[in-house]
Amino acid sequence: MNHYQKVATVLIRSAGVAAVALGVFGFLYGAALMVRGAHLTPEQADRFGGSVGYVLFGVALYLLGRPLGRLVGRGLD
């Protein structure tokens, strides 16, 4: 791997970690509302369900970071 491929891998994996963090925070917010006894509005319920998608997308992005980094940084030497 060249330098550019390594940088691309770090950036892609960082985006994956950020997506996971966003999903986890959204899930925790929805869970805290439900524990508190508040009823979720339809928008909050959609966001609560969407947080699972963010977590899955972030994990996939992290795991595919190296192949995507190689693809993005190819030919930049």
N, C-alpha and C positions, 0 to 999 in steps of 0.2 A: 504494500500500500504506500502510495506517495503521500506527501504532506497534505495536499488538498483533499484527498480521500479521507484522511484521518480527521481533518477539520469538519468535513461534511458529516462524518459519522457522529462526531461529538454534538454538532448542531441538531441533527435529526434525533438523536437519543435524548437531548435536552428538551426538544419539543414533545417527545413522548412522555417524559417525566412531568412536564408542565400539564399535559392533558390528563394524566393520571391524577395529579394533585387537584386539578379543577373538578374532576369527577368525584373524587373522594370528599372534597369540601361540600359539593352539592348534595351528596348522599348524606353526609353528617348533618347538614342543615335540615334536610327533610326528615331525618330520623329524630333530630332534636325537637322539631315541631310536633311530630307524632307522639313522642314521649311526654311532651308537655300537655298533650291532650287537645291541641288545636287541630281543627279540620283543615286539610290541604285544599286550596282552591284548585280548579282544574289546571291552571297554569303551573302552579307549584308541583302538582302531581306529574305533569309532563316533564318538568325539569328534573324531578326526582328520578323518573324513569330514564331520562336522557343521560343522567350521570353514569349509569351503567355503560352506556355507549361510549362515553368519554374515556372511562377506565379501560374498556376493551380496545378502543382505538389507540390509546396511549401505550398499552402493553404491546400491541402489534407493531406500533411504530418503533418502540424500543428494541424489540426482538429483530426487526428487519432493518435496524439502523446500519449495520455493517454492510449488507449487500446494497442497500440504497446509497450509502456513502461511497462505495466503490463505483456505482453507476454514475452518481453526480460528479465525482471528482475525476472520472476517467478522461484522459487526454488533456489535462490541464498543466502538465509539466512543461 
